[in-house]
Amino acid sequence: MENFKNEVVTELPEITKVEFQHIHKNYLKVILINTFLVFIPLLIGLIFFTNRNLSESFTEYITLVYALFFVVFILIFFFLILGFSRRKYALRDLDISYKSGVIVKTMTTVPFSRIQHIEIDEGPISRYFGLASLSVYTAGDSSDDLEIKGIEKEEALRIKEFISSKINE
């Protein structure tokens, strides 16, 4: 116990000065296609619902309902495009970081010493564009602690191999 040291930290590392990389530009297409695949059935359902025999008190609000639907769609569309440019990741010697967000900005950093395993996932639309998601898992949690979507598959494989080699050192 006589060798124990606990010195005061005087200089903190500045993660904000790290050069973050943007995710692949084709991932914006994936995001927009997925959004359309959600909103098109909702629009069809809305059209089907409003064309049914409804009471006259509701028919006077149909224009408002459609307007609200399209305003919500445009807002979500706008935030997806704006948020896309803010999705970035950085790989350093001892950790991996990911930051994103428009209104609520988050930055997650996971040290390699805490990583249990890494997965690479490809959805059908992402696979078409040659993209993948890299999920990093740490001990004590069943969900992924860091997920970077929209990386080229080859790059995701290289990152996975790099992290795996660091874990096994």
C-alpha positions, -999 to +999 in steps of 0.1 A: +000+000+000+029+023+003+033+026-035-003+040-039-005+073-057-036+094-065-024+126-080-045+156-089-052+160-126-042+194-138-047+190-176-077+173-192-076+158-226-097+178-251-119+154-271-134+184-289-101+189-307-102+154-321-108+151-359-141+134-363-151+116-395-184+120-412-205+089-419-209+080-455-230+103-476-251+075-489-265+069-455-287+100-459-304+081-488-309+051-464-325+074-438-348+091-462-359+058-478-367+043-444-386+075-435-407+072-467-413+035-460-429+046-427-448+076-439-463+061-471-483+034-452-493+060-427-506+083-455-524+054-471-540+046-438-550+082-433-565+083-468-584+051-462-596+063-428-608+097-441-626+082-471-648+060-448-683+072-439-674+096-411-696+119-392-699+154-406-683+169-375-650+152-385-651+159-422-647+196-416-613+188-400-600+166-428-579+194-443-564+202-409-556+165-404-538+163-438-520+196-432-508+184-397-496+151-413-476+169-439-462+194-414-450+166-392-435+148-422-416+180-433-403+186-398-391+151-394-376+153-429-358+186-420-344+172-387-331+141-404-313+161-430-299+185-404-290+158-380-272+138-407-243+162-409-238+160-372-232+123-371-195+118-367-171+092-353-135+091-342-112+062-336-082+068-314-054+046-299-074+038-267-111+045-275-138+051-300-162+081-300-194+090-317-213+122-316-247+132-330-278+153-324-296+185-334-315+196-304-299+172-279-263+167-288-246+136-275-211+123-275-203+088-264-167+075-259-160+039-252-125+029-241-113-004-257-105-018-223-143-019-215-154-035-248-167-070-247-176-076-283-184-058-316-210-065-342-215-054-377-251-053-390-265-046-424-301-038-431-315-045-466-314-009-477-280-002-462-266-034-478-278-021-512-256+010-507-227-010-493-231+004-458-231-012-423-236-004-387-209-010-361-223-018-326-199-018-296-209-036-264-194-032-230-197-054-198-228-053-177-254-042-203-275-061-227-278-032-252-251-017-274-233+011-258-222+028-290-237+023-325-223+040-356-247+036-385-237+045-421-201+033-424-189+016-455-189-021-449-151-025-456-144+004-432-166-012-405-147-045-409-113-026-406-125-008-374-138-041-360-104-058-366-085-028-352-106-028-320-104-066-317-066-064-319-065-037-292-088-058-269-066-089-273-034-070-265 
